[in-house]
Amino acid sequence: MRGTRASGGPDGLAAASLGAVATSLSIFLVGALAVQIRAALYLSLNDLGLVVSLYYLAAASAAVPAGRLAESLGGARTMRIAAAGAVACLALVAAAARNLWALAAILAVAGTLDAAMQPAANLFLVRRVPRGRRGLAFGVKQAAVPFTSLLGGLAVPALGLTIGWRWAFAAAAVLAASAVWVIPAPRTTLAERRRARRQQPDVALAPLVVLAVGFGLSMLSITALTTFLVTSAVASGLGKGAAGLLVGIAGGVAVLVRISVGARADRAGGRHLRLVGGMLCCGAAGYLLLAAGSATRLALLTALGAVVAYGAGWGWNGVFNMAVSVNHPAAPAKASGITLTGNRVAGIVGPFLFALVVTHTSYAVAWAAAAGAALAAATTMVAGDRMLAASQARLVAAGEPPPADAIETVS
């Protein structure tokens, strides 16, 4: 029977990973198929930026309430609801997105569902995966997101340029439906969840706010990367199929990096946010390579920049989410919801600002600005790490150690 096994194994990881894929498919398909969607719906570059920004506006507005909701309903129950909603959104884009505002409305709902899925999946993993395996578990779960980007990139030559971009969304709806089936049944009743919720202590807000700012600064660059890499590569001289394939390859690199870095984190001990800062600095080099590729129209520089930016600049999310969650074991979804807000707020303005800079200057200038944002994010992450360590030290000094770290059946 599903839901009765100890779920730190492959079935639990499959549930968290497929759930993350289901709710992120829509936004990555829009980015990968941007050329085809713009032509079919008569969208300008600014229109595309507006659609993506509305997705992240909805996600930002829902992030903190969604974290609290996941604590109340449980990780598995919230994940099932979000995955089922994602199926409906993908099907609606395939069948009913006939203009800018229809597409924007559907993606706004999809953003809300993604905001619910992420903290719920973090809660699910913290409760069901033992210490010593969480880095790998979070790496696999977060690898599902660039894997979605890989799927989006492959959808360009496989579906977008053959039978049409709407069929890509229809196929994605079928894939998302598998997540609803794989996610296990909740272990607890809603009444048991409410009793557990009343016993949870509050979280230290200041370090989480700083980490949310760092997460947001990093996402200014990442949302531009996932939304505009295809159009930038095409403008630099790559064919549409080659640009889509480049996104797929770079997304594959990010998948491998997230898993390998997560496994390394299990062996490295604590203070994982310093690793995040170092990877963001390397990611900034990738954005500079993209800037050079755009300025010189050299495909090699564009390809190298995409791989480095995706791998290093976007490969640390699993470690970040694990660090936030395991440092707040009594309320991992609530803590994740707070940091996710920074991520999604940046998603609101990131694509719009990038499109604005490109419109008034060039892709080269826009990618250079993305590098600056990544460096600022690295500095902020390190500051947040120090604040988090100091906050925990004060608790220990006061005789109030952080909540015990244990696998619980309340999930």
C-alpha positions in Angstrom: 0.0 0.0 0.0 1.3 3.5 -0.8 2.2 5.7 2.1 2.9 2.9 4.6 6.6 2.4 3.9 9.4 4.2 5.6 9.8 6.9 3.0 13.4 7.9 3.2 14.1 5.6 0.3 13.6 5.9 -3.5 9.8 6.1 -3.2 10.0 9.2 -1.0 12.6 10.8 -3.2 10.5 10.1 -6.3 7.5 11.7 -4.7 9.3 14.9 -3.7 11.1 15.1 -7.1 8.1 14.5 -9.3 6.1 17.0 -7.2 8.7 19.6 -7.8 8.7 18.8 -11.5 5.0 19.0 -11.8 4.6 22.5 -10.4 7.6 24.0 -12.2 7.0 22.6 -15.7 4.7 25.5 -16.8 7.2 28.3 -16.2 10.2 26.5 -17.8 8.2 25.4 -20.8 7.2 29.1 -21.3 10.9 30.0 -21.2 12.1 27.2 -23.5 9.3 27.7 -26.0 9.3 31.5 -25.8 10.1 31.9 -29.5 7.1 29.8 -30.6 4.7 31.2 -28.0 5.6 34.8 -28.8 4.9 34.2 -32.5 1.6 32.3 -31.9 0.2 34.8 -29.3 1.8 38.0 -30.8 3.7 38.7 -27.6 6.6 41.2 -27.4 9.7 40.6 -25.3 8.2 42.8 -22.6 5.0 40.8 -22.7 6.9 37.6 -22.1 8.7 39.3 -19.1 5.3 40.4 -17.8 3.9 36.9 -17.9 6.8 35.4 -16.1 6.8 38.2 -13.5 3.1 37.6 -12.8 3.9 33.9 -12.1 6.5 35.0 -9.5 4.2 37.7 -8.1 1.6 35.0 -7.3 4.3 32.7 -5.9 5.8 35.4 -3.7 2.4 36.4 -2.3 1.6 32.7 -1.5 5.0 31.6 -0.2 4.7 32.4 3.5 1.0 31.4 3.8 1.8 28.2 1.8 4.5 27.3 4.3 2.1 27.7 7.2 -0.5 25.7 5.3 2.0 22.9 4.7 2.7 22.8 8.5 -1.0 22.5 9.1 -2.0 20.0 6.4 1.2 18.1 6.3 3.8 17.7 3.5 2.3 14.8 1.6 -1.3 16.2 1.6 -0.2 19.6 0.4 2.0 18.1 -2.3 -0.9 16.1 -3.7 -3.1 19.1 -3.9 -0.4 21.2 -5.6 0.4 18.5 -8.1 -3.2 18.0 -9.1 -3.6 21.7 -9.6 -0.4 21.8 -11.8 -2.0 19.1 -14.1 -5.0 21.4 -14.6 -2.8 24.5 -15.4 -0.7 22.7 -18.0 -3.8 21.3 -19.7 -5.3 24.8 -19.7 -2.3 26.3 -21.3 -2.4 23.6 -24.0 -6.1 24.1 -24.7 -7.1 27.6 -23.7 -4.2 30.1 -23.7 -5.1 32.2 -26.8 -3.8 35.6 -25.7 -1.5 37.3 -23.3 -4.0 37.6 -20.4 -5.2 34.0 -20.6 -1.6 32.8 -20.4 -0.8 35.2 -17.6 -3.9 34.1 -15.5 -3.0 30.4 -15.8 0.6 31.0 -14.9 -0.4 33.1 -11.9 -2.3 30.1 -10.6 0.7 27.8 -11.4 2.9 30.1 -9.4 0.7 29.8 -6.4 0.8 26.0 -6.7 4.6 26.0 -7.0 4.8 28.2 -3.8 2.8 25.5 -2.0 4.8 22.6 -3.4 8.3 23.7 -2.4 8.0 24.1 1.4 5.7 21.1 1.5 8.4 18.9 -0.2 11.0 20.3 2.2 8.8 19.4 5.2 8.2 15.9 3.7 12.0 15.2 3.3 13.0 16.6 6.7 10.4 14.4 8.4 11.1 11.2 6.5 14.8 11.2 5.6 17.4 10.5 8.3 20.4 12.7 9.0 23.4 11.8 6.9 21.2 11.3 3.8 19.4 14.7 3.7 21.9 16.4 1.5 21.5 13.8 -1.2 17.7 13.8 -0.7 17.5 17.6 -1.1 19.9 17.5 -4.0 17.8 15.0 -5.8 14.6 16.9 -5.1 16.1 20.2 -6.2 17.7 18.6 -9.2 14.1 18.0 -10.4 13.9 21.7 -11.1 16.8 22.0 -13.7 15.7 18.6 -14.9 12.4 20.4 -15.8 14.5 23.0 -17.6 16.2 20.1 -19.5 12.8 18.7 -20.5 11.8 22.2 -21.6 14.9 22.5 -23.7 14.4 19.1 -25.3 10.7 20.0 -26.0 11.8 22.6 -28.5 13.2 20.3 -31.2 11.1 17.3 -30.2 7.7 19.0 -30.0 7.8 22.8 -30.4 9.4 22.7 -33.9 7.5 19.6 -35.1 3.9 19.3 -33.9 3.6 22.6 -32.0 4.2 24.1 -28.6 0.7 23.3 -27.3 1.5 19.6 -27.6 4.5 20.1 -25.3 2.2 21.5 -22.6 -0.2 18.6 -23.1 2.6 16.1 -22.7 3.8 17.9 -19.6 0.3 17.6 -18.1 0.5 13.8 -18.5 3.9 13.8 -16.8 2.6 15.9 -13.9 -0.3 13.5 -13.4 2.2 10.8 -12.5 3.3 12.9 -9.5 -0.3 12.8 -8.0 -0.1 9.0 -8.1 3.4 8.7 -6.7 3.1 11.0 -3.7 2.2 8.8 -0.7 -0.9 9.1 1.4 -0.6 11.4 4.5 0.4 9.6 7.7 -1.7 11.7 10.0 -5.2 13.2 10.2 -5.8 16.9 10.1 -6.7 16.9 13.8 -3.3 15.4 14.6 -1.7 18.0 12.4 -3.4 20.8 14.2 -2.3 19.5 17.6 1.3 19.2 16.4 1.1 22.7 14.9 0.2 24.3 18.3 3.3 22.8 19.9 5.8 24.2 17.4 8.0 27.1 18.5 8.5 30.2 16.4 11.5 30.6 14.1 14.3 33.2 14.4 13.2 35.7 11.8 16.2 38.0 11.2 18.6 35.3 9.7 15.8 34.0 7.5 15.0 37.5 6.2 18.7 38.0 5.3 18.8 34.6 3.6 15.6 35.5 1.7 17.3 38.6 0.4 20.3 36.6 -0.7 18.0 34.0 -2.3 16.3 36.9 -4.1 19.5 38.5 -5.4 20.5 35.1 -6.8 17.2 34.7 -8.5 17.4 38.0 -10.3 20.1 36.3 -12.4 18.6 32.8 -12.5 15.1 33.8 -13.6 16.7 35.8 -16.4 18.8 32.7 -17.3 15.8 30.3 -17.4 13.5 32.7 -19.3 15.8 34.4 -21.8 18.7 32.0 -22.5 17.0 30.7 -25.6 16.1 34.1 -27.1 19.6 35.4 -26.2 21.3 32.4 -27.8 19.2 32.8 -31.0 20.1 36.5 -31.0 23.7 35.5 -30.8 23.4 33.4 -33.9 22.4 29.9 -32.7 19.6 28.2 -34.5 16.3 27.7 -32.6 16.9 23.9 -32.2 20.5 24.4 -31.1 19.4 27.0 -28.6 16.8 24.6 -27.1 19.4 21.8 -27.0 21.8 24.1 -25.2 19.2 24.7 -22.5 18.7 21.0 -22.2 22.4 20.3 -21.8 22.9 23.1 -19.3 19.9 21.9 -17.4 21.4 18.4 -17.3 24.6 19.8 -15.9 22.7 21.5 -13.1 20.9 18.2 -12.3 24.3 16.5 -11.8 25.7 19.4 -9.8 22.8 19.5 -7.4 22.9 15.8 -6.7 26.7 15.7 -6.3 26.9 18.8 -4.1 24.1 17.4 -2.0 26.0 14.2 -1.5 29.1 16.1 -0.6 27.1 18.2 2.0 26.2 15.0 3.8 29.9 14.3 4.4 31.0 17.9 5.0 29.1 18.6 8.3 27.5 22.1 8.9 27.8 25.7 7.7 26.6 24.7 4.2 25.6 28.3 3.3 29.3 29.1 2.8 29.4 26.6 0.0 26.4 28.3 -1.5 28.3 31.6 -1.5 31.3 30.1 -3.3 29.1 28.5 -6.0 27.4 31.8 -6.6 30.7 33.4 -7.2 31.5 30.8 -9.8 28.1 31.3 -11.3 28.9 35.0 -11.8 31.7 33.9 -14.1 29.2 32.0 -16.2 27.1 35.1 -16.7 30.1 37.1 -17.7 30.8 34.4 -20.4 27.3 34.8 -21.6 27.9 38.5 -21.8 31.0 37.9 -23.8 29.2 35.5 -26.1 26.5 38.0 -26.8 28.9 40.7 -27.5 31.2 38.7 -29.8 28.5 36.3 -31.2 30.8 33.4 -30.5 28.7 30.3 -29.9 31.5 28.6 -27.8 31.4 31.4 -25.2 27.6 31.3 -25.1 27.6 27.5 -24.6 30.3 27.6 -21.9 28.5 30.5 -20.1 25.3 28.6 -20.1 26.8 25.5 -18.7 28.7 27.3 -15.9 25.8 29.6 -15.0 23.4 26.7 -14.8 25.8 24.4 -13.0 27.5 26.6 -10.5 25.1 29.6 -10.4 22.0 27.4 -10.1 23.4 24.1 -8.7 23.3 25.1 -5.0 19.6 25.2 -4.3 19.4 21.7 -2.7 22.1 22.6 -0.2 20.4 25.9 0.5 17.0 24.4 1.2 18.5 21.6 3.3 20.4 24.2 5.4 17.3 26.2 6.0 15.1 23.2 6.8 17.5 21.3 9.1 18.3 24.4 11.1 14.5 24.8 11.7 13.5 21.1 12.3 10.3 22.1 14.2 9.0 24.2 11.4 10.9 23.6 8.2 8.0 24.5 5.9 7.5 27.8 7.6 11.2 28.7 7.4 11.3 27.6 3.8 8.3 29.7 3.0 10.0 32.8 4.4 13.2 32.3 2.3 11.1 31.3 -0.7 9.5 34.7 -0.6 12.8 36.3 -1.5 13.2 33.9 -4.4 9.8 34.7 -5.8 9.9 38.4 -5.3 13.0 38.5 -7.4 11.2 36.4 -10.0 8.6 39.2 -10.2 11.1 41.9 -11.2 14.0 39.8 -12.6 12.6 38.9 -16.0 11.0 42.4 -16.5 14.3 44.2 -15.6 16.3 41.9 -17.8 14.0 42.5 -20.7 14.1 46.2 -20.0 17.9 46.3 -20.0 18.0 44.2 -23.2 15.5 46.5 -24.9 17.5 49.7 -24.1 21.0 48.3 -24.3 22.0 44.7 -25.2 22.1 41.2 -24.0 25.7 41.6 -23.2 25.0 44.4 -20.7 22.1 42.5 -19.2 24.2 39.4 -18.6 26.9 41.5 -17.0 24.3 42.9 -14.6 23.2 39.4 -13.8 26.8 38.6 -12.8 26.8 41.5 -10.4 23.6 40.3 -8.8 25.1 36.8 -8.3 28.1 38.3 -6.5 25.9 40.4 -4.2 23.9 37.2 -3.5 27.0 35.4 -2.5 28.0 38.1 0.0 24.5 38.2 1.5 24.4 34.4 1.9 27.6 34.4 3.9 26.2 37.1 6.1 23.0 35.1 6.7 25.0 32.1 7.6 26.9 34.0 10.3 23.6 35.4 11.7 22.1 31.9 11.8 25.1 30.5 13.6 25.0 33.4 16.1 21.3 32.9 16.7 21.8 29.2 17.5 24.7 29.9 19.7 22.6 32.4 21.7 19.9 29.7 22.2 22.5 27.2 23.4 24.1 29.8 25.8 20.7 30.5 27.2 20.0 26.8 27.9 17.4 26.6 25.1 19.0 24.5 22.4 17.3 24.3 19.0 14.6 21.6 18.7 15.7 18.0 18.6 16.6 16.7 15.1 14.6 13.5 14.6 12.5 11.7 12.0 8.8 12.2 12.9 5.7 10.4 11.7 3.9 13.8 11.4 4.3 14.6 7.8 
